[in-house]
Amino acid sequence: MLVPDRKVVRELLTRYASLRIAQAERDVPTAARELEDLSYTLCVMMGTSGIHDAIAKADALLLTQGRSEAADGENGLTLVG
């Protein structure tokens, strides 16, 4: 099974959160389209059909790998959850 790159997943989740906040503050068509594209990308990358499941899987991936890499110098913190 292929496992997505942890840094890419973190970047996508960060961008997703930023776009969600931007859309909540003011509906902008270009941001809405980018959010839709990013949601699709996260779903494909995490092997899910819905964004909520994709975020949950991405969070689990970051937590699991974060714990194992903490011994290698990373702090194990995630940007979600």
C-alpha positions as a Markdown table, in Angstrom:
| # | Residue | x | y | z |
|---|---|---|---|---|
| 1 | Met | 0.0 | 0.0 | 0.0 |
| 2 | Leu | 1.3 | 3.4 | -0.9 |
| 3 | Val | 1.5 | 5.9 | 1.9 |
| 4 | Pro | 1.3 | 9.6 | 1.1 |
| 5 | Asp | 4.2 | 11.9 | 2.0 |
| 6 | Arg | 3.6 | 13.3 | 5.4 |
| 7 | Lys | 4.8 | 16.8 | 4.5 |
| 8 | Val | 2.6 | 16.9 | 1.5 |
| 9 | Val | -0.4 | 15.8 | 3.5 |
| 10 | Arg | 0.4 | 18.5 | 6.2 |
| 11 | Glu | 0.6 | 21.2 | 3.5 |
| 12 | Leu | -2.7 | 20.1 | 1.9 |
| 13 | Leu | -4.5 | 20.1 | 5.3 |
| 14 | Thr | -3.1 | 23.6 | 6.1 |
| 15 | Arg | -4.2 | 24.9 | 2.8 |
| 16 | Tyr | -7.6 | 23.3 | 3.2 |
| 17 | Ala | -8.1 | 24.9 | 6.6 |
| 18 | Ser | -7.1 | 28.3 | 5.3 |
| 19 | Leu | -9.5 | 28.1 | 2.4 |
| 20 | Arg | -12.3 | 26.9 | 4.7 |
| 21 | Ile | -11.7 | 30.0 | 6.9 |
| 22 | Ala | -11.6 | 32.3 | 3.9 |
| 23 | Gln | -14.8 | 30.9 | 2.6 |
| 24 | Ala | -16.5 | 31.3 | 5.9 |
| 25 | Glu | -15.5 | 34.9 | 6.1 |
| 26 | Arg | -16.4 | 35.8 | 2.5 |
| 27 | Asp | -17.7 | 33.7 | -0.4 |
| 28 | Val | -15.2 | 34.0 | -3.2 |
| 29 | Pro | -15.7 | 31.9 | -6.4 |
| 30 | Thr | -12.0 | 31.3 | -7.0 |
| 31 | Ala | -11.4 | 30.2 | -3.4 |
| 32 | Ala | -14.5 | 27.9 | -3.6 |
| 33 | Arg | -13.1 | 26.3 | -6.8 |
| 34 | Glu | -9.7 | 25.8 | -5.2 |
| 35 | Leu | -11.3 | 24.3 | -2.1 |
| 36 | Glu | -13.2 | 21.9 | -4.3 |
| 37 | Asp | -10.0 | 20.9 | -6.1 |
| 38 | Leu | -8.1 | 20.5 | -2.8 |
| 39 | Ser | -10.9 | 18.4 | -1.3 |
| 40 | Tyr | -10.8 | 16.1 | -4.3 |
| 41 | Thr | -7.0 | 15.9 | -4.0 |
| 42 | Leu | -7.2 | 15.0 | -0.3 |
| 43 | Cys | -9.8 | 12.3 | -1.0 |
| 44 | Val | -7.7 | 10.7 | -3.7 |
| 45 | Met | -4.5 | 10.9 | -1.7 |
| 46 | Met | -6.1 | 9.3 | 1.3 |
| 47 | Gly | -8.2 | 6.8 | -0.6 |
| 48 | Thr | -11.6 | 8.1 | 0.5 |
| 49 | Ser | -14.8 | 9.3 | -1.1 |
| 50 | Gly | -15.6 | 12.1 | 1.3 |
| 51 | Ile | -13.6 | 15.0 | 2.7 |
| 52 | His | -14.4 | 14.3 | 6.3 |
| 53 | Asp | -13.0 | 10.7 | 6.0 |
| 54 | Ala | -10.0 | 12.1 | 4.2 |
| 55 | Ile | -9.2 | 14.6 | 6.9 |
| 56 | Ala | -9.6 | 11.8 | 9.6 |
| 57 | Lys | -7.3 | 9.5 | 7.7 |
| 58 | Ala | -4.8 | 12.3 | 7.1 |
| 59 | Asp | -4.9 | 13.2 | 10.8 |
| 60 | Ala | -4.3 | 9.5 | 11.7 |
| 61 | Leu | -1.4 | 9.3 | 9.3 |
| 62 | Leu | 0.2 | 12.4 | 10.8 |
| 63 | Leu | -0.3 | 11.2 | 14.3 |
| 64 | Thr | 1.0 | 7.7 | 13.6 |
| 65 | Gln | 4.0 | 8.7 | 11.6 |
| 66 | Gly | 4.6 | 11.7 | 14.0 |
| 67 | Arg | 5.1 | 9.4 | 16.9 |
| 68 | Ser | 7.6 | 7.2 | 15.1 |
| 69 | Glu | 9.5 | 10.2 | 13.8 |
| 70 | Ala | 9.6 | 12.0 | 17.1 |
| 71 | Ala | 12.5 | 9.8 | 18.0 |
| 72 | Asp | 14.2 | 11.1 | 14.9 |
| 73 | Gly | 14.0 | 14.7 | 15.8 |
| 74 | Glu | 10.5 | 15.8 | 14.9 |
| 75 | Asn | 8.1 | 16.9 | 17.6 |
| 76 | Gly | 5.1 | 14.8 | 16.4 |
| 77 | Leu | 2.7 | 17.7 | 16.3 |
| 78 | Thr | 0.0 | 17.9 | 13.6 |
| 79 | Leu | -1.9 | 20.8 | 12.2 |
| 80 | Val | -5.3 | 19.1 | 12.5 |
| 81 | Gly | -7.4 | 17.7 | 15.3 |
